[in-house]
Amino acid sequence: MECLFGLVKQNDLPLMLLISKTVDVRLKGYILIGLVALLTASCSVSKNFTALTNNAESYYNKGEYAKATAAWGQIIADYGNVGAVFTPDNYLKAAKAAAKAGDDKQAFQWYDKARLKGQSSPEMWLYLAHHYHKIDNLSKELDALGYYFSFDVKGPDALKARERYFEALVESENYEQAIKEWPYIESDVKNNKDYVEMYFEVCQSLNREPELNKAQEMLLKLDPTNEDALFRKARLLYSSVEERYKNQMAAYEKNHTRSQYSKLLKALKGISADYRTARDLFKKLYTAHPSIRYAAYLANIYARLDSKSKSDYWRHKSE
């Protein structure tokens, strides 16, 4: 029985080999047909995609932004997940069309999608910066503007963005970066009181004396009664002349000679003139911004000028 079974197997071997070869050929044929079908389908998808994107871009180039936006919306719906043909930069093109069409909601969604996909362009960051400004998200607005200026951007839009960047940096108290931005905008905003006031704040916060002196005079030129700038000018002058007065008096106390007295009288002429200038500044301050602090300064100044009645008058106001 075993010998018979063995004989049967040996006799069937050529037949089995023939069957195996036939199956192998058929399998290869099926695979080839499948590959051809797949390639044909892929080419078809690619051609359709290209045609649709060309159509969307044609609408955009003709200024038909609403149609371009609708076309991109359909493309993203149909091909957004087809990685073989749809690349993330298409979100930038779609968002640009939506922004031109005034569809802010769609533009933001597509620009944000592009950002998440690792895309970057000046238009994208500027749009996002405007969006974050509208919704009062200062930190994200600053980030977007920072990325925007990583590009070599120029022109009116870039200048406006730079001005807003400076303003946002001051709002966030990022004074070190703000003072670096000032030279880029100074020529365009030097006659704008609000910006000069911000520059004064920056310089004051950083204790940058040379820049602060310049900002102070710029601000007083635009706003002669600006309290912070005017008080700083008056206070510095008062402190300087007060120190000179005390030094001259101390020198005379140490050396009561005719020569030293002559020096004192000569010095007092200049000192008195400076006290009067400080007096005028503090009177201007008090008129515009009444305060017991300014009245106290005036009382001291009039005491130095040997005007007891006026000193008493301002002393009373300072109490």
C-alpha positions in Angstrom: 0.0 0.0 0.0 2.8 2.4 0.9 4.7 1.5 -2.2 1.6 2.2 -4.3 1.1 5.6 -2.7 4.7 6.4 -3.2 4.4 5.5 -6.9 1.4 7.6 -7.3 3.1 10.7 -5.9 6.1 10.2 -8.1 3.9 10.0 -11.2 1.9 13.1 -10.2 5.1 15.2 -9.6 5.4 16.6 -13.2 1.7 17.5 -13.2 2.1 19.4 -9.9 5.1 21.3 -11.2 3.1 22.2 -14.3 0.2 23.5 -12.2 2.6 25.5 -10.0 4.2 27.2 -12.9 0.8 28.0 -14.4 -0.4 29.6 -11.1 2.8 31.6 -10.8 2.4 33.0 -14.3 -1.2 33.9 -13.6 -0.3 35.5 -10.3 2.3 37.7 -11.9 -0.1 38.6 -14.6 -2.7 39.7 -12.0 0.0 41.8 -10.1 1.0 43.4 -13.3 -2.6 44.3 -14.2 -3.1 45.7 -10.7 0.0 47.8 -11.0 -1.0 49.2 -14.3 -4.5 49.9 -13.0 -3.0 51.7 -10.0 -0.6 53.7 -12.1 -3.4 54.7 -14.4 -5.6 55.7 -11.5 -2.8 57.7 -10.0 -2.1 59.5 -13.2 -5.8 60.3 -13.5 -5.9 61.7 -10.0 -2.8 63.8 -10.7 -4.2 65.2 -13.9 -7.5 66.0 -12.3 -5.8 67.7 -9.4 -3.6 69.7 -11.6 -6.5 70.8 -13.7 -8.5 71.9 -10.6 -5.6 73.8 -9.1 -4.9 75.5 -12.4 -8.5 76.6 -12.5 -8.4 77.9 -8.9 -5.2 79.9 -9.7 -6.8 81.2 -12.9 -9.7 82.6 -10.9 -7.2 84.2 -8.5 -5.1 85.8 -11.3 -8.3 87.3 -12.8 -9.2 88.8 -9.5 -12.2 86.5 -9.0 -11.2 85.7 -5.4 -14.6 84.3 -4.3 -14.5 81.8 -7.1 -10.9 81.0 -6.4 -11.8 80.4 -2.7 -14.7 78.1 -3.6 -12.4 76.2 -6.0 -9.8 75.7 -3.4 -12.4 74.6 -0.9 -13.5 71.9 -3.2 -9.9 70.8 -3.9 -9.1 70.6 -0.2 -12.3 68.6 0.4 -11.5 66.1 -2.4 -7.8 65.9 -2.2 -6.7 67.3 1.2 -5.9 63.8 2.4 -4.3 62.6 -0.9 -0.7 63.1 0.0 0.5 62.0 -3.3 -0.8 65.1 -5.0 -1.8 67.6 -2.3 1.1 69.4 -0.6 0.8 71.7 2.4 1.8 74.8 0.4 -1.6 74.6 -1.3 -3.1 75.8 2.0 -1.1 79.0 1.6 -2.5 79.5 -1.9 -6.0 78.8 -0.7 -5.7 81.1 2.3 -4.4 83.9 0.2 -7.4 83.6 -2.1 -9.8 83.6 0.9 -8.1 86.6 2.4 -8.5 88.5 -0.8 -12.1 87.5 -1.0 -12.7 88.9 2.5 -13.5 85.5 4.0 -11.5 86.0 7.2 -12.7 82.9 8.9 -11.7 80.6 6.1 -8.4 82.4 5.5 -7.4 82.0 9.1 -8.3 78.3 9.1 -6.2 77.6 6.1 -3.3 79.8 7.2 -3.3 78.1 10.6 -3.4 74.7 8.9 -0.5 75.7 6.8 1.4 76.8 9.9 0.7 73.5 11.6 2.0 71.7 8.5 5.3 73.6 8.8 4.6 76.2 6.1 5.9 79.8 6.4 5.5 82.9 4.3 5.4 86.7 5.0 1.8 86.8 3.9 0.9 84.1 6.3 2.6 85.6 9.3 1.2 89.1 8.6 -2.3 87.8 8.3 -2.0 85.8 11.5 -0.6 88.8 13.3 -3.6 90.9 12.2 -5.9 88.1 13.3 -4.4 87.8 16.8 -4.5 91.6 17.1 -8.2 91.6 16.4 -8.8 89.0 19.1 -6.5 90.7 21.6 -4.0 87.9 21.8 -0.8 89.9 22.3 1.7 87.1 22.8 0.7 85.3 19.6 0.6 88.6 17.7 4.2 89.2 18.8 5.3 85.8 17.8 3.7 86.2 14.3 5.3 89.6 13.8 8.6 88.2 14.9 8.4 85.5 12.2 7.2 88.0 9.7 10.3 90.1 10.2 12.5 87.1 9.8 11.9 87.7 6.1 13.4 90.6 4.2 10.1 92.5 4.0 9.9 96.0 2.7 7.2 98.5 1.6 4.2 100.2 3.2 2.7 97.0 4.7 6.1 96.1 6.3 6.4 99.6 7.7 2.9 99.6 9.2 3.7 96.1 10.7 6.9 97.4 12.1 5.1 100.3 13.8 2.6 97.9 15.3 5.5 95.6 16.4 7.1 98.4 18.3 3.7 99.3 19.9 3.1 95.7 20.9 6.6 95.3 22.4 5.9 98.4 24.5 2.5 97.0 25.6 4.2 93.8 26.6 7.0 95.7 28.4 9.6 94.1 26.2 11.6 97.3 26.2 15.0 95.8 25.1 13.5 94.6 21.8 11.4 97.8 21.4 14.4 100.1 21.6 16.1 98.0 18.8 13.0 98.5 16.6 12.9 102.3 17.1 15.5 103.2 14.4 13.4 101.4 11.8 10.4 103.6 12.4 11.7 106.8 13.8 11.7 108.8 10.5 8.1 107.9 9.9 6.7 108.4 13.5 8.9 111.1 14.9 6.0 113.6 14.6 3.5 111.2 16.1 3.0 112.1 19.8 1.8 108.6 20.7 4.8 106.9 19.3 7.3 109.4 20.8 5.6 109.0 24.1 6.1 105.2 23.9 9.7 105.8 23.0 10.1 108.0 26.0 8.6 105.3 28.2 11.1 102.7 26.7 14.1 104.9 27.3 13.0 105.8 30.8 12.4 102.1 31.7 15.8 101.1 30.5 17.6 104.2 32.1 19.1 105.0 28.7 20.0 108.6 29.5 21.3 109.9 26.1 18.3 108.4 24.3 16.0 109.6 27.1 17.2 113.2 26.8 16.5 113.0 23.0 13.0 111.5 23.6 12.2 114.1 26.2 12.9 117.0 23.8 11.1 115.3 21.0 8.0 114.8 23.2 8.0 118.3 24.6 8.2 119.7 21.0 5.0 117.8 20.2 3.3 118.1 23.6 4.8 121.1 25.5 2.9 120.2 28.7 3.5 116.5 28.7 3.7 115.8 32.4 6.4 113.1 32.5 8.7 114.8 30.1 8.2 118.3 31.6 8.7 117.0 35.1 11.9 115.2 34.2 13.3 118.3 32.6 12.4 120.5 35.5 13.5 118.0 38.1 16.9 117.5 36.5 17.5 121.2 36.2 16.5 121.8 39.8 18.7 119.0 41.1 21.7 120.2 39.1 21.4 123.8 40.2 20.7 122.8 43.8 23.9 120.8 43.9 25.8 123.7 42.4 24.4 126.1 45.0 25.3 123.8 47.9 28.8 123.3 46.6 29.4 127.0 46.2 28.1 127.8 49.7 30.1 124.9 51.2 33.3 126.2 49.5 32.7 129.7 50.9 32.0 128.4 54.4 35.4 126.7 54.3 37.2 129.8 53.1 35.8 133.2 54.0 38.1 135.2 51.8 37.5 138.1 49.5 38.6 136.0 46.6 36.2 133.1 47.5 33.4 135.6 48.1 33.9 137.0 44.6 33.8 133.5 43.1 30.5 132.9 45.1 28.9 136.0 43.8 29.9 135.2 40.2 28.6 131.6 40.5 25.3 132.8 42.1 24.4 134.9 39.0 24.4 131.7 36.9 22.7 129.7 39.6 20.0 132.3 40.1 19.3 132.3 36.3 18.9 128.5 36.4 16.7 128.6 39.4 14.4 131.0 37.5 14.3 128.7 34.5 13.4 125.8 36.9 10.8 128.0 38.5 9.2 128.6 35.1 9.1 124.9 34.2 7.5 124.0 37.5 4.9 126.8 37.2 4.1 125.5 33.8 3.8 122.0 35.3 1.6 123.2 38.1 -0.7 125.1 35.8 -1.2 122.1 33.5 -1.1 119.4 36.2 -1.8 120.9 39.7 0.0 118.9 42.4 1.4 119.5 45.9 4.6 118.0 44.7 5.2 120.8 42.2 4.1 123.4 44.7 6.8 122.1 47.1 9.5 122.5 44.4 8.3 126.1 43.8 8.4 126.9 47.5 12.1 125.7 47.7 13.0 127.6 44.5 11.5 130.9 45.8 13.4 130.4 49.1 16.6 130.2 47.1 15.7 133.3 45.2 15.1 135.2 48.5 11.4 135.7 47.9 9.9 134.7 51.3 6.4 135.8 50.6 6.2 133.7 47.4 8.0 130.8 49.1 5.4 130.9 51.9 2.6 131.0 49.3 3.7 127.9 47.5 4.6 126.2 50.8 1.0 126.6 51.9 -0.2 125.1 48.6 2.1 122.1 49.1 0.5 121.2 52.5 
